[in-house]
Amino acid sequence: MSTFVAAFSPSRRRAYRMLVLTELRLAWRTPSYLVVALGIPVLLLVIFGSIPSLTQPKKEFGGVSFFTIYTPTLMVLVLIVLGLLSLPSQMGSYREKGVLHRMSTTPVPASALLGAQVAVNILFAVVSIALILGVGGGAFNLVLPVQFGWFVLSLALAVAAMFGIGLCIAAFAGTARVALVIAGLLFYPLAFFSGMYGPLAVYPGVVGQIAEWAPTGAAFNALHASLGGHFPGWTTVGVLAAYAVVFSAIAVRWFRWDVERSRTRSGRVLALLTLTRSVTLPGDVTGEQVSTALHDGLPSRFEVEPATKFKGRLFGFGTEPAGPDVILVTTGTTSIGRAQVTVVRALGDTRVRIRSGGQVLYSALSVVRKVRRVLGDLAEALAESQPPPAASAKRPKEKEHT
């Protein structure tokens, strides 16, 4: 009992308020996700509301307009951006930089930082959804929730489900880049089932059934029903509650505050996201020769440079020093695609290993394919330039002396 009371002592509450204010200031200084979560949904709402044909009721949409049926999708989009992108990437960055480890040595527990991050992102979600309802109702005659209790219940379950998935990503992601890779893989399917690319009412039978059991599809159905003044339905409520409970439990079970402890499990889970290819070059080839071939053979948007560290695991893990035979190939202004090229000489041949990395998985795999193509051309050129093996001279037979 004393431990429970100490957890909510005045000093702990004061420290938690300071953490929340600090996170708010940091979010204001780097408002990338804040702009996406607050600006883009409202901008899309204004665009769709300004088109008269989209505000007319349609029979295929159940007697409501496309503008009305698309409003819950914009709310779900806010939760996807904040729950699946902002929260996991920020927690991955804190773990990578050692902030969580340092917090664990202070009287304030590191869990307070996690709570502050969740509170700040929920606050942004509430503000963004309030803007959507305010602008839609004030400027475009959007019907506001009649049964406000059902709407609050639907929104709370949707927030719990999406943030539970985000916390699960944060539990396995050792760095911010890994968190963005996982979130990027989940973003488009979840956005599709939320009705981002078309109303769920026009989806075919099987796709529509999958959408009902997807977290974003259930969130859309709950918000759409509550905006119309109806109870979301026990199936939708159960689906959202199950996602919230299951993924939150996984996050609590596998979450690690220290990056060294989180790497062992995240390395196994995220190994599926990497791509490693090898190319064998004939003869003794140095790293400088491989670097020159890559610099000449790749397009101008690629940068070829020596790697400062040999990061032997996925996307930044490992601290072994790099040598002259480790080359880094990047593309994009923020290294959205990256490949590590390692030259290993053994048994008369040279093996070059190419490993993908970067913030965008598709761009990283594209870099690997282009690097492999250039090294394949280099292998053919080296094979043609090498002289054929000399034929062994036959020794004449000696005459037998009788």
C-alpha positions as CSV (number, residue, x, y, z in Angstrom):
1,M,0.0,0.0,0.0
2,S,2.8,2.4,0.8
3,T,4.4,1.7,-2.6
4,F,1.2,2.5,-4.3
5,V,0.8,5.8,-2.4
6,A,4.4,6.7,-3.1
7,A,3.9,6.2,-6.8
8,F,1.3,9.0,-6.7
9,S,3.1,11.2,-4.1
10,P,3.1,15.0,-4.7
11,S,6.7,14.9,-5.8
12,R,6.0,12.2,-8.4
13,R,3.0,14.1,-9.7
14,R,5.0,17.3,-10.0
15,A,7.8,15.4,-11.9
16,Y,5.2,13.9,-14.2
17,R,3.7,17.3,-15.0
18,M,7.2,18.6,-15.8
19,L,7.8,15.7,-18.1
20,V,4.5,16.4,-19.9
21,L,5.4,20.0,-20.3
22,T,8.8,19.1,-21.6
23,E,7.4,16.7,-24.2
24,L,5.0,19.4,-25.3
25,R,7.9,21.8,-25.8
26,L,9.8,19.2,-27.8
27,A,6.8,18.4,-29.9
28,W,6.4,22.1,-30.6
29,R,10.1,22.5,-31.7
30,T,9.9,19.5,-34.0
31,P,6.3,19.6,-35.2
32,S,6.6,17.1,-38.1
33,Y,4.0,14.6,-36.8
34,L,2.1,17.4,-35.2
35,V,1.6,19.1,-38.6
36,V,0.6,15.9,-40.2
37,A,-1.9,15.0,-37.5
38,L,-3.4,18.4,-37.1
39,G,-3.0,19.9,-40.6
40,I,-3.6,17.3,-43.2
41,P,-6.9,15.9,-41.9
42,V,-8.4,19.4,-41.6
43,L,-7.1,20.3,-45.0
44,L,-8.7,17.2,-46.6
45,L,-11.9,18.0,-44.7
46,V,-12.0,21.5,-46.2
47,I,-11.2,20.2,-49.7
48,F,-13.9,17.5,-49.7
49,G,-16.4,19.8,-48.1
50,S,-15.9,22.5,-50.8
51,I,-16.9,20.1,-53.5
52,P,-20.7,20.1,-53.8
53,S,-21.0,16.7,-55.4
54,L,-19.3,15.1,-52.3
55,T,-21.8,16.7,-49.9
56,Q,-24.9,15.2,-51.5
57,P,-26.5,12.0,-50.1
58,K,-25.8,8.9,-52.1
59,K,-27.8,5.7,-52.1
60,E,-24.6,3.5,-52.3
61,F,-23.4,5.1,-49.1
62,G,-26.5,4.3,-47.1
63,G,-28.2,7.6,-47.7
64,V,-25.3,9.8,-46.5
65,S,-22.8,11.9,-48.4
66,F,-19.2,11.0,-49.1
67,F,-18.2,13.9,-47.0
68,T,-20.1,12.5,-44.0
69,I,-18.8,9.0,-44.4
70,Y,-15.2,10.2,-44.9
71,T,-15.0,12.2,-41.7
72,P,-14.5,9.1,-39.4
73,T,-11.7,8.0,-41.8
74,L,-9.9,11.3,-41.1
75,M,-10.2,10.7,-37.4
76,V,-8.7,7.2,-37.8
77,L,-5.9,8.8,-39.8
78,V,-5.1,11.0,-36.9
79,L,-4.8,8.0,-34.6
80,I,-2.6,6.1,-37.1
81,V,-0.1,9.0,-37.4
82,L,0.1,9.6,-33.7
83,G,-0.2,6.1,-32.4
84,L,1.8,4.2,-35.0
85,L,4.3,6.8,-36.2
86,S,4.9,9.4,-33.6
87,L,4.8,7.4,-30.4
88,P,7.0,4.4,-31.4
89,S,9.6,6.5,-33.2
90,Q,10.0,8.9,-30.3
91,M,10.4,6.0,-27.8
92,G,12.8,4.3,-30.1
93,S,14.9,7.5,-30.3
94,Y,14.9,7.8,-26.5
95,R,16.0,4.2,-26.1
96,E,18.7,4.6,-28.7
97,K,20.1,7.7,-27.1
98,G,20.1,6.2,-23.6
99,V,17.4,8.6,-22.2
100,L,15.4,5.8,-20.8
101,H,18.4,4.2,-19.2
102,R,19.4,7.5,-17.5
103,M,15.8,8.0,-16.4
104,S,15.8,4.7,-14.6
105,T,18.6,5.9,-12.3
106,T,16.6,8.9,-11.1
107,P,13.8,8.9,-8.5
108,V,11.3,9.4,-11.3
109,P,10.7,6.0,-13.0
110,A,11.2,5.7,-16.7
111,S,7.6,4.6,-17.0
112,A,6.7,8.3,-16.3
113,L,8.3,9.3,-19.6
114,L,6.3,6.7,-21.4
115,G,3.1,8.0,-19.7
116,A,4.0,11.5,-20.7
117,Q,4.5,10.5,-24.3
118,V,1.2,8.7,-24.4
119,A,-0.6,11.7,-22.7
120,V,0.9,14.2,-25.2
121,N,-0.1,12.2,-28.2
122,I,-3.6,11.6,-26.9
123,L,-3.9,15.3,-26.3
124,F,-2.9,16.0,-29.9
125,A,-5.4,13.4,-31.1
126,V,-8.2,15.0,-29.1
127,V,-7.3,18.5,-30.4
128,S,-7.2,17.3,-34.0
129,I,-10.5,15.4,-33.8
130,A,-12.1,18.5,-32.1
131,L,-10.9,20.6,-35.0
132,I,-12.4,18.1,-37.5
133,L,-15.7,18.3,-35.8
134,G,-15.6,22.0,-35.3
135,V,-14.6,22.9,-38.9
136,G,-17.0,20.3,-40.3
137,G,-19.9,21.3,-38.2
138,G,-19.4,25.1,-38.5
139,A,-18.4,25.4,-42.1
140,F,-19.9,22.4,-43.9
141,N,-23.0,21.5,-41.8
142,L,-21.5,18.2,-40.6
143,V,-23.9,16.4,-38.2
144,L,-22.3,16.4,-34.8
145,P,-22.7,13.5,-32.4
146,V,-26.2,13.3,-30.9
147,Q,-25.3,10.6,-28.4
148,F,-22.1,12.0,-27.1
149,G,-21.5,9.1,-24.8
150,W,-21.4,6.6,-27.6
151,F,-18.9,8.8,-29.5
152,V,-16.6,9.1,-26.4
153,L,-16.7,5.3,-25.9
154,S,-15.9,4.7,-29.6
155,L,-13.1,7.2,-29.6
156,A,-11.6,5.9,-26.3
157,L,-11.6,2.3,-27.7
158,A,-10.1,3.4,-31.0
159,V,-7.3,5.3,-29.2
160,A,-6.6,2.4,-26.9
161,A,-6.4,-0.1,-29.8
162,M,-4.2,2.1,-32.0
163,F,-1.9,3.2,-29.2
164,G,-1.7,-0.4,-28.0
165,I,-0.3,-1.4,-31.4
166,G,2.1,1.6,-31.2
167,L,3.4,0.6,-27.8
168,C,3.9,-2.9,-29.1
169,I,6.0,-1.5,-31.9
170,A,8.0,0.6,-29.4
171,A,8.6,-2.5,-27.3
172,F,10.4,-4.3,-30.2
173,A,12.1,-1.3,-31.9
174,G,15.6,-0.7,-30.7
175,T,15.9,2.5,-32.7
176,A,13.7,5.2,-34.3
177,R,14.5,3.9,-37.8
178,V,13.4,0.4,-36.9
179,A,10.1,1.8,-35.5
180,L,9.5,3.8,-38.7
181,V,10.2,0.7,-40.8
182,I,7.6,-1.4,-38.9
183,A,5.1,1.4,-38.9
184,G,5.6,1.9,-42.6
185,L,4.8,-1.7,-43.3
186,L,1.6,-1.4,-41.3
187,F,0.5,2.1,-42.4
188,Y,-0.9,1.4,-45.8
189,P,-2.9,-1.7,-45.0
190,L,-4.3,0.0,-41.9
191,A,-5.1,3.1,-43.9
192,F,-6.8,1.0,-46.6
193,F,-9.1,-0.8,-44.1
194,S,-10.0,2.6,-42.5
195,G,-11.5,3.7,-45.8
196,M,-8.7,6.1,-46.8
197,Y,-8.7,4.9,-50.4
198,G,-12.4,4.5,-50.7
199,P,-15.5,4.1,-48.5
200,L,-15.8,0.7,-46.8
201,A,-19.4,0.4,-48.1
202,V,-18.1,-0.2,-51.6
203,Y,-15.5,-2.8,-50.7
204,P,-16.1,-6.3,-52.0
205,G,-17.5,-9.0,-49.7
206,V,-14.3,-10.6,-48.5
207,V,-12.4,-7.3,-48.2
208,G,-15.3,-5.8,-46.3
209,Q,-15.3,-8.7,-43.9
210,I,-11.6,-8.3,-43.3
211,A,-12.1,-4.6,-42.7
212,E,-14.6,-5.3,-39.9
213,W,-12.0,-7.3,-38.0
214,A,-9.1,-4.9,-38.7
215,P,-8.4,-2.4,-36.0
216,T,-8.8,0.6,-38.2
217,G,-11.9,-0.8,-39.9
218,A,-13.5,-1.4,-36.5
219,A,-12.5,2.1,-35.4
220,F,-14.1,3.5,-38.5
221,N,-17.3,1.5,-37.9
222,A,-17.5,2.6,-34.3
223,L,-16.9,6.3,-35.0
224,H,-19.3,6.3,-38.0
225,A,-22.1,4.7,-36.0
226,S,-21.6,6.9,-33.0
227,L,-21.6,10.1,-35.2
228,G,-25.0,8.9,-36.4
229,G,-26.3,8.6,-32.9
230,H,-26.2,4.8,-32.8
231,F,-24.4,2.2,-30.5
232,P,-21.3,0.9,-32.3
233,G,-22.4,-2.7,-31.7
234,W,-20.9,-5.4,-29.5
235,T,-18.8,-7.0,-32.2
236,T,-17.1,-3.7,-33.0
237,V,-16.6,-2.9,-29.3
238,G,-15.2,-6.4,-28.7
239,V,-12.8,-6.2,-31.6
240,L,-11.4,-2.8,-30.5
241,A,-11.2,-3.9,-26.9
242,A,-9.4,-7.1,-27.9
243,Y,-6.8,-5.2,-29.9
244,A,-6.2,-2.8,-27.0
245,V,-5.8,-5.6,-24.4
246,V,-3.7,-8.0,-26.4
247,F,-1.2,-5.5,-27.9
248,S,-0.9,-3.6,-24.6
249,A,-0.2,-6.8,-22.8
250,I,2.5,-7.8,-25.3
251,A,4.0,-4.3,-25.0
252,V,4.1,-4.5,-21.2
253,R,5.6,-8.1,-21.3
254,W,8.3,-7.4,-23.9
255,F,9.1,-3.7,-23.3
256,R,12.7,-3.0,-22.3
257,W,14.0,0.3,-21.1
258,D,17.7,-0.4,-21.9
259,V,18.7,-0.7,-25.6
260,E,21.2,-3.5,-24.9
261,R,18.5,-5.7,-23.4
262,S,16.0,-4.8,-26.2
263,R,18.4,-5.7,-29.0
264,T,18.4,-9.5,-28.4
265,R,14.6,-9.9,-29.0
266,S,14.2,-7.1,-31.5
267,G,17.1,-8.5,-33.6
268,R,15.3,-11.8,-33.9
269,V,11.9,-10.3,-34.7
270,L,13.2,-7.7,-37.1
271,A,15.6,-10.0,-39.0
272,L,12.8,-10.7,-41.5
273,L,13.0,-7.0,-42.5
274,T,16.6,-7.1,-43.7
275,L,17.9,-8.4,-47.0
276,T,21.5,-9.7,-47.4
277,R,23.0,-10.7,-50.8
278,S,26.5,-11.9,-51.7
279,V,28.5,-11.5,-54.9
280,T,31.7,-13.4,-55.6
281,L,34.4,-11.5,-57.5
282,P,37.3,-13.5,-59.1
283,G,40.8,-12.7,-57.8
284,D,42.0,-10.5,-55.0
285,V,39.8,-7.3,-55.1
286,T,40.3,-4.5,-52.7
287,G,37.7,-2.3,-51.1
288,E,39.0,0.7,-53.1
289,Q,38.3,-1.1,-56.3
290,V,34.8,-2.0,-55.2
291,S,34.2,1.6,-54.1
292,T,35.4,2.9,-57.4
293,A,33.2,0.5,-59.4
294,L,30.1,1.5,-57.3
295,H,30.9,5.2,-57.7
296,D,31.2,4.9,-61.5
297,G,28.3,2.4,-62.0
298,L,25.6,3.8,-59.7
299,P,23.4,6.8,-60.7
300,S,24.4,10.3,-59.5
301,R,21.8,10.3,-56.7
302,F,23.7,7.6,-54.8
303,E,26.5,8.4,-52.4
304,V,29.4,6.0,-51.9
305,E,31.6,6.5,-48.9
306,P,33.6,4.5,-46.3
307,A,31.5,3.3,-43.4
308,T,32.5,4.8,-40.0
309,K,31.3,1.8,-38.1
310,F,30.6,-1.7,-38.9
311,K,27.0,-2.2,-37.9
312,G,26.7,-5.9,-38.1
313,R,23.1,-6.1,-37.1
314,L,19.9,-4.7,-38.5
315,F,19.7,-0.9,-39.0
316,G,22.3,0.5,-36.7
317,F,23.0,-2.3,-34.2
318,G,26.6,-3.2,-33.3
319,T,29.7,-1.2,-32.4
320,E,32.6,-3.0,-34.2
321,P,34.9,-0.5,-35.9
322,A,34.8,-0.3,-39.7
323,G,37.8,-1.0,-41.9
324,P,38.8,0.0,-45.4
325,D,36.7,-2.8,-46.8
326,V,33.4,-1.6,-45.5
327,I,31.5,0.8,-47.8
328,L,28.2,2.6,-47.2
329,V,25.9,3.3,-50.1
330,T,23.0,5.8,-49.5
331,T,20.3,7.5,-51.5
332,G,18.0,10.3,-50.6
333,T,18.6,13.5,-48.6
334,T,17.9,11.7,-45.3
335,S,19.4,8.3,-46.2
336,I,15.9,6.7,-46.7
337,G,17.7,3.9,-48.6
338,R,21.0,2.5,-47.4
339,A,23.1,-0.6,-48.1
340,Q,26.3,-1.7,-46.4
341,V,28.9,-3.4,-48.6
342,T,31.5,-5.5,-46.9
343,V,34.5,-7.0,-48.9
344,V,35.9,-10.3,-47.6
345,R,38.9,-12.0,-49.4
346,A,39.4,-15.7,-48.9
347,L,40.7,-18.7,-50.9
348,G,41.8,-16.7,-54.0
349,D,38.4,-15.0,-54.5
350,T,36.7,-12.0,-53.0
351,R,33.2,-12.2,-51.6
352,V,31.2,-9.0,-51.3
353,R,28.2,-9.0,-48.9
354,I,25.4,-6.4,-49.3
355,R,23.0,-5.7,-46.5
356,S,20.0,-3.4,-46.7
357,G,19.1,-0.7,-44.2
358,G,17.5,2.8,-44.1
359,Q,14.3,4.4,-43.1
360,V,12.1,3.1,-46.0
361,L,12.3,-0.6,-46.6
362,Y,11.4,-0.4,-50.4
363,S,14.2,2.2,-51.0
364,A,16.7,0.0,-49.1
365,L,15.9,-3.1,-51.1
366,S,16.1,-1.0,-54.3
367,V,19.7,0.1,-53.3
368,V,20.6,-3.6,-52.7
369,R,19.4,-4.6,-56.2
370,K,21.3,-1.8,-58.0
371,V,24.5,-2.4,-56.0
372,R,24.3,-6.1,-56.8
373,R,23.9,-5.3,-60.5
374,V,27.0,-3.1,-60.5
375,L,29.0,-5.8,-58.7
376,G,27.8,-8.4,-61.2
377,D,29.1,-6.3,-64.1
378,L,32.4,-5.9,-62.2
379,A,32.6,-9.7,-61.7
380,E,32.1,-10.3,-65.5
381,A,34.8,-7.7,-66.4
382,L,37.3,-9.2,-64.0
383,A,36.6,-12.7,-65.3
384,E,37.2,-11.5,-68.9
385,S,40.4,-9.7,-68.0
386,Q,42.0,-12.7,-66.2
387,P,44.2,-15.0,-68.4
388,P,43.0,-18.6,-68.8
389,P,44.8,-21.1,-66.6
390,A,48.1,-22.4,-68.2
391,A,48.0,-25.9,-69.5
392,S,50.2,-28.2,-67.5
393,A,53.2,-29.4,-69.6
394,K,53.3,-33.1,-70.2
395,R,56.5,-34.9,-69.1
396,P,57.8,-37.2,-71.8
397,K,57.9,-40.7,-71.0
398,E,61.3,-42.2,-70.2
399,K,62.4,-45.1,-72.2
400,E,62.6,-48.3,-70.3
401,H,66.1,-49.7,-70.1
402,T,66.3,-53.4,-70.4
